[in-house]
Amino acid sequence: MKSAYTCQRCLKNLGLPVTNLGPSTRVWPISGIRSLSTRVQAEVRRQNGRFLPVQQKRTLYWEQVSPREDFKRDRSNQVYLPENVELEETNLFHRFSTSPSPRIRRRAAFIKSHAYCPHPSHRQTRVVASPYDPEARKESGPSAAPPAHVRFECPDCGIPCYCSEEHWADDYEMHLELCDTMRQINEDDHDINSLRFFPEFLYPPPQFDEFLPNMSSWDTYLYTREFEAIDKERSLRQATNLLTYPVTIASVIHELSPYGIRNGLTAEGLKSLTALRYSLHRPRDGSGQSVKGIRLKPPSIRLFILGARAESSLPRPVWNQLSYLFPRTTIHIILIGPEAMVRRESEFPLPDRSGRNPFGGVVEDQLGSLIKITTYTDYYHDMHRTQYFQPYDPYFDCFVLFHPGLGHPASSHEWEETLPQLLETKVPIICTGYTEWDMIRDKEWVEEKMKGEVDLLMHPRENIFRSLKWDLNDLDPADVTCGNWGVWGFRGKRYEAQEKENPLSGVIAL
């Protein structure tokens, strides 16, 4: 690949103005900063004989320290990249506390000050969430040792996981079950914070209608959508960590979905998704740009993503991949939740609430001709009471809940008012979960709360397009999950009227 071509393509994806950097200059994107999703004002500085893009820094929830550690400034107040963060593929493993990346060092400090030791000799620090929760091994009596924060870093995975070396050695067999996975998390995090070029984040443009995607697996999907060839497992994990959100939705509602009656869908689920697929895959109507080609356009497909968190800050080219799978349909993604604009206030200041925009929605309508994204920071049940999104149509609407925690003790109370409103719409609802137990707990909670007023559309099962990258819970290092591990669906129960004729009176009763 020529360096000049790579330069232009990087700048196009980063949203930067094209600058003539010369034929031998190559631009390297900064990882860990959401540069692909926004057009942030950036500068190109020269350092050590090459150009590097420098962008505005975004502070994460555990980055409550001075930014001086991240960037180096000279007397003219010019910002340079942090030192000692360019890592080779063979040099990705480092202990968190001594990492060359300042961001990972602060993450290690956050873990040590908030996470507790999982050794069974300590007292429980929270309610046990599942039978597989490591907290269930701890003692609950007064004779147990008091809780202690993690201080010791495992030499094999490099992540703080126990309060002392003695507890780590005593509980080594239990830690060994997760040690390899945690080491993989360590190396992946250092990789995403390195300065290497990420070809896996170059997304293909739309294809002709004759090109059909194969949604049997990640490999077939990436190949038929003509992504850049990914020949390394680590690069595949980084790519699927972002693509899992739009592709998971598409894998359920697409006409070439891998889920059917034999592997997940119920009879009611097939009915609901057939109606939605009819609108998503419309036949050609002869429309064109001339006067004779003018046709009435149907409404956009509305995808309501409730409780939006990480998915709201996805790079917008990632969401475009969803619209490319439905080339003759316009899609309106509606992100709703109080955390939908976290760490994005400086990028999109919330507009004033007015009669035309009563909930202060942030509208992004220049992402392409087939997709629009609107973000609201209110709760859905407050908006539903005002009938703001009425009417709902099963042919054009769908709800999506990514890791909602419907049955989790810490978050179930937030859904008690929303759940009856969702079932009232009779619109399909797609849910994902971190684990199989997480999905079963949510399903049982929904069935218990609604007492038979629910139609199951899809049985809980492993998601074919789950994220292949494992994530670490900073509040509990023993909690290792991956995004969208499983998927299932439900809907408000439908009652169909049946006509019956009385042979004696001839009256037709409903």
ZAMARGU-4260 file (C-alpha; in steps of 0.2 Angstrom, whole numbers, plus 5000, padded with zeros to 4 digits):
<rodrens>
0) 5000/5000/5000 | 5007/5017/4995 | 5010/5029/5009 | 5003/5044/5000 | 4986/5034/4997
5) 4986/5029/5016 | 4988/5047/5021 | 4973/5053/5011 | 4963/5039/5017 | 4967/5041/5035
10) 4963/5060/5034 | 4946/5056/5026 | 4941/5044/5040 | 4948/5055/5053 | 4938/5070/5046
15) 4953/5081/5045 | 4957/5093/5031 | 4968/5085/5017 | 4986/5092/5019 | 5000/5089/5007
20) 5012/5079/5018 | 5023/5074/5004 | 5025/5056/4996 | 5035/5049/5010 | 5025/5055/5025
25) 5012/5043/5034 | 4999/5048/5046 | 4996/5037/5061 | 4980/5039/5071 | 4979/5040/5089
30) 4971/5025/5097 | 4959/5027/5112 | 4952/5043/5106 | 4935/5043/5096 | 4942/5051/5081
35) 4933/5041/5068 | 4916/5047/5075 | 4918/5066/5075 | 4926/5080/5066 | 4936/5087/5080
40) 4948/5101/5076 | 4965/5094/5075 | 4982/5100/5072 | 4997/5091/5063 | 5013/5093/5072
45) 5030/5088/5067 | 5039/5077/5080 | 5055/5067/5077 | 5055/5070/5058 | 5037/5064/5055
50) 5019/5071/5056 | 5007/5065/5069 | 4989/5071/5072 | 4985/5078/5089 | 4967/5079/5094
55) 4957/5086/5108 | 4958/5075/5124 | 4942/5067/5131 | 4943/5063/5149 | 4936/5046/5154
60) 4926/5043/5170 | 4942/5037/5179 | 4953/5051/5172 | 4951/5064/5186 | 4969/5070/5186
65) 4979/5084/5177 | 4981/5082/5159 | 5000/5086/5160 | 5004/5068/5161 | 4996/5065/5144
70) 5004/5078/5134 | 5020/5087/5133 | 5020/5106/5130 | 5035/5117/5124 | 5037/5135/5128
75) 5026/5140/5113 | 5012/5129/5121 | 5012/5117/5106 | 5005/5100/5111 | 5015/5084/5107
80) 5010/5066/5109 | 5014/5057/5125 | 5031/5048/5126 | 5035/5030/5126 | 5018/5024/5120
85) 5023/5017/5103 | 5023/4998/5106 | 5027/4984/5094 | 5017/4969/5092 | 5030/4959/5102
90) 5030/4972/5116 | 5012/4973/5121 | 5012/4965/5138 | 5016/4977/5153 | 5009/4978/5170
95) 4996/4991/5172 | 5004/5001/5186 | 5020/5002/5176 | 5013/5004/5158 | 5020/5016/5146
100) 5003/5022/5143 | 4997/5036/5155 | 4979/5031/5153 | 4982/5013/5158 | 4992/5018/5173
105) 4978/5029/5179 | 4966/5014/5176 | 4977/5004/5187 | 4976/5017/5201 | 4957/5017/5199
110) 4956/4998/5200 | 4967/4998/5216 | 4956/5011/5224 | 4939/5004/5220 | 4940/4985/5217
115) 4941/4972/5232 | 4950/4957/5234 | 4941/4941/5228 | 4949/4929/5241 | 4935/4919/5250
120) 4942/4924/5267 | 4935/4942/5265 | 4918/4947/5269 | 4905/4950/5255 | 4905/4968/5249
125) 4889/4967/5238 | 4874/4957/5235 | 4878/4941/5225 | 4871/4943/5207 | 4872/4925/5201
130) 4877/4908/5206 | 4893/4911/5196 | 4897/4927/5204 | 4915/4926/5213 | 4907/4936/5227
135) 4897/4920/5232 | 4913/4911/5238 | 4916/4924/5251 | 4911/4922/5269 | 4896/4932/5276
140) 4899/4929/5295 | 4907/4941/5308 | 4923/4930/5308 | 4928/4934/5290 | 4942/4946/5287
145) 4936/4964/5282 | 4936/4968/5264 | 4953/4974/5256 | 4957/4983/5240 | 4967/4975/5227
150) 4986/4979/5228 | 4995/4964/5220 | 4997/4963/5202 | 4998/4945/5195 | 5015/4943/5186
155) 5006/4933/5172 | 4992/4944/5167 | 4999/4961/5174 | 4982/4966/5181 | 4979/4971/5200
160) 4968/4956/5206 | 4972/4952/5225 | 4976/4962/5240 | 4992/4953/5243 | 5004/4940/5236
165) 4999/4927/5249 | 4980/4928/5244 | 4985/4927/5226 | 4996/4911/5228 | 4982/4903/5240
170) 4968/4906/5227 | 4979/4903/5212 | 4969/4889/5205 | 4953/4900/5204 | 4963/4914/5196
175) 4971/4902/5183 | 4954/4900/5175 | 4954/4919/5170 | 4973/4923/5169 | 4975/4919/5151
180) 4960/4929/5146 | 4965/4944/5157 | 4982/4944/5149 | 4974/4945/5132 | 4964/4960/5139
185) 4980/4968/5145 | 4988/4966/5128 | 4973/4972/5118 | 4972/4987/5129 | 4990/4991/5126
190) 4987/4988/5107 | 4972/5000/5106 | 4983/5013/5115 | 4998/5011/5104 | 5002/5022/5089
195) 5001/5009/5076 | 4990/5011/5060 | 4973/5002/5062 | 4968/4995/5045 | 4953/4986/5053
200) 4945/5003/5056 | 4943/5007/5038 | 4925/5003/5033 | 4919/4999/5016 | 4907/5010/5006
205) 4890/5004/5001 | 4889/4990/4988 | 4877/4987/4973 | 4861/4978/4977 | 4867/4962/4968
210) 4880/4960/4982 | 4872/4950/4996 | 4880/4949/5013 | 4883/4932/5021 | 4878/4933/5039
215) 4883/4916/5045 | 4898/4922/5054 | 4910/4936/5057 | 4922/4929/5043 | 4909/4927/5030
220) 4901/4944/5034 | 4918/4954/5033 | 4922/4945/5017 | 4906/4948/5008 | 4905/4966/5014
225) 4923/4968/5006 | 4932/4974/5022 | 4950/4976/5022 | 4958/4958/5025 | 4961/4955/5044
230) 4974/4941/5046 | 4977/4943/5065 | 4966/4938/5079 | 4970/4954/5089 | 4964/4965/5074
235) 4948/4955/5072 | 4945/4957/5091 | 4947/4976/5089 | 4936/4977/5074 | 4922/4967/5081
240) 4922/4977/5097 | 4914/4991/5088 | 4904/4982/5074 | 4895/4971/5086 | 4882/4984/5089
245) 4875/4987/5072 | 4878/4970/5065 | 4869/4962/5080 | 4854/4972/5075 | 4855/4968/5057
250) 4858/4949/5060 | 4840/4949/5068 | 4830/4960/5057 | 4839/4956/5040 | 4830/4944/5028
255) 4846/4934/5027 | 4847/4932/5046 | 4855/4917/5053 | 4841/4915/5066 | 4826/4905/5061
260) 4813/4893/5068 | 4826/4879/5071 | 4839/4890/5080 | 4831/4903/5091 | 4815/4911/5083
265) 4798/4907/5089 | 4782/4907/5079 | 4777/4924/5085 | 4795/4930/5082 | 4794/4925/5064
270) 4777/4934/5062 | 4784/4950/5070 | 4801/4950/5060 | 4792/4946/5044 | 4782/4962/5045
275) 4798/4972/5049 | 4808/4964/5035 | 4794/4968/5023 | 4797/4986/5026 | 4816/4984/5026
280) 4818/4975/5009 | 4805/4984/4998 | 4804/4980/4980 | 4809/4992/4967 | 4796/5005/4963
285) 4804/5013/4948 | 4809/5029/4957 | 4822/5041/4949 | 4829/5058/4949 | 4817/5064/4934
290) 4800/5070/4936 | 4793/5054/4930 | 4803/5045/4944 | 4795/5054/4958 | 4787/5042/4970
295) 4780/5043/4988 | 4793/5037/5000 | 4787/5026/5015 | 4792/5031/5033 | 4809/5028/5039
300) 4812/5013/5050 | 4814/5019/5068 | 4826/5009/5079 | 4824/5015/5097 | 4840/5011/5107
305) 4835/5013/5126 | 4848/5015/5140 | 4861/5020/5127 | 4878/5021/5134 | 4894/5015/5124
310) 4884/5013/5108 | 4879/5031/5108 | 4898/5036/5106 | 4902/5024/5092 | 4910/5031/5077
315) 4897/5036/5065 | 4905/5026/5051 | 4901/5011/5061 | 4883/5015/5061 | 4883/5018/5043
320) 4887/5000/5040 | 4869/4996/5046 | 4862/5007/5033 | 4872/4999/5019 | 4864/4982/5023
325) 4847/4990/5018 | 4851/5001/5003 | 4833/5005/4998 | 4827/5010/5016 | 4830/5025/5027
330) 4834/5021/5045 | 4832/5033/5060 | 4842/5028/5075 | 4835/5036/5091 | 4847/5035/5106
335) 4838/5037/5123 | 4845/5038/5140 | 4852/5049/5153 | 4870/5043/5149 | 4868/5045/5130
340) 4878/5061/5129 | 4891/5057/5142 | 4909/5063/5137 | 4901/5071/5121 | 4895/5088/5128
345) 4909/5097/5121 | 4907/5089/5104 | 4888/5092/5103 | 4881/5105/5116 | 4864/5101/5121
350) 4851/5113/5112 | 4839/5123/5121 | 4822/5115/5123 | 4808/5123/5113 | 4791/5119/5106
355) 4799/5111/5091 | 4812/5102/5101 | 4804/5099/5118 | 4816/5086/5124 | 4832/5094/5117
360) 4837/5081/5105 | 4853/5081/5096 | 4850/5077/5078 | 4864/5071/5066 | 4856/5071/5049
365) 4872/5073/5038 | 4879/5055/5040 | 4872/5050/5023 | 4856/5049/5013 | 4850/5033/5022
370) 4853/5036/5040 | 4849/5049/5054 | 4854/5048/5072 | 4844/5058/5086 | 4850/5058/5104
375) 4839/5061/5119 | 4845/5062/5137 | 4828/5059/5145 | 4821/5043/5151 | 4810/5034/5139
380) 4795/5033/5151 | 4794/5052/5153 | 4794/5054/5134 | 4781/5040/5131 | 4769/5048/5143
385) 4769/5063/5131 | 4765/5052/5116 | 4780/5060/5108 | 4784/5045/5097 | 4766/5040/5093
390) 4760/5031/5083 | 4770/5015/5084 | 4769/5003/5069 | 4776/4985/5070 | 4781/4987/5051
395) 4792/5002/5054 | 4797/5002/5073 | 4809/4991/5083 | 4816/4993/5101 | 4834/4988/5105
400) 4841/4986/5123 | 4860/4983/5124 | 4864/4975/5141 | 4849/4982/5149 | 4850/4973/5166
405) 4832/4971/5167 | 4833/4958/5181 | 4849/4965/5190 | 4845/4970/5208 | 4854/4987/5205
410) 4845/4992/5189 | 4828/4983/5189 | 4819/4997/5197 | 4823/5009/5183 | 4814/4998/5171
415) 4798/4994/5181 | 4789/5009/5173 | 4796/5007/5156 | 4792/4989/5153 | 4773/4990/5153
420) 4775/5005/5141 | 4786/4995/5129 | 4774/4980/5129 | 4759/4992/5125 | 4767/4996/5108
425) 4766/4978/5102 | 4783/4982/5094 | 4797/4969/5093 | 4810/4971/5107 | 4828/4965/5105
430) 4839/4962/5120 | 4857/4957/5123 | 4866/4951/5138 | 4884/4949/5145 | 4881/4930/5149
435) 4868/4917/5148 | 4864/4919/5166 | 4861/4938/5163 | 4849/4934/5149 | 4839/4921/5159
440) 4838/4933/5174 | 4831/4947/5163 | 4819/4935/5154 | 4812/4928/5171 | 4810/4946/5178
445) 4800/4951/5162 | 4789/4936/5163 | 4786/4938/5182 | 4782/4957/5181 | 4770/4955/5166
450) 4761/4939/5171 | 4758/4932/5154 | 4757/4948/5144 | 4773/4944/5135 | 4776/4935/5119
455) 4793/4927/5117 | 4800/4931/5100 | 4818/4923/5102 | 4824/4911/5115 | 4840/4917/5124
460) 4855/4910/5114 | 4873/4915/5110 | 4875/4929/5098 | 4884/4925/5082 | 4890/4942/5081
465) 4896/4945/5098 | 4911/4955/5102 | 4927/4944/5101 | 4936/4956/5113 | 4935/4953/5132
470) 4932/4967/5143 | 4937/4969/5161 | 4926/4977/5175 | 4937/4990/5184 | 4926/4988/5200
475) 4929/4969/5200 | 4944/4962/5190 | 4937/4944/5192 | 4922/4950/5181 | 4927/4947/5163
480) 4914/4948/5150 | 4912/4952/5131 | 4899/4964/5123 | 4883/4957/5117 | 4887/4939/5121
485) 4869/4933/5119 | 4853/4939/5111 | 4835/4936/5114 | 4818/4945/5110 | 4800/4948/5116
490) 4785/4958/5113 | 4768/4963/5121 | 4756/4949/5119 | 4744/4951/5105 | 4726/4945/5105
495) 4718/4941/5089 | 4699/4941/5087 | 4691/4925/5080 | 4674/4924/5072 | 4662/4910/5077
500) 4645/4907/5070 | 4631/4901/5081 | 4622/4887/5072 | 4605/4891/5081 | 4604/4909/5080
505) 4616/4912/5065 | 4624/4927/5075 | 4642/4930/5072 | 4651/4933/5089 | 4669/4939/5091
</rodrens>
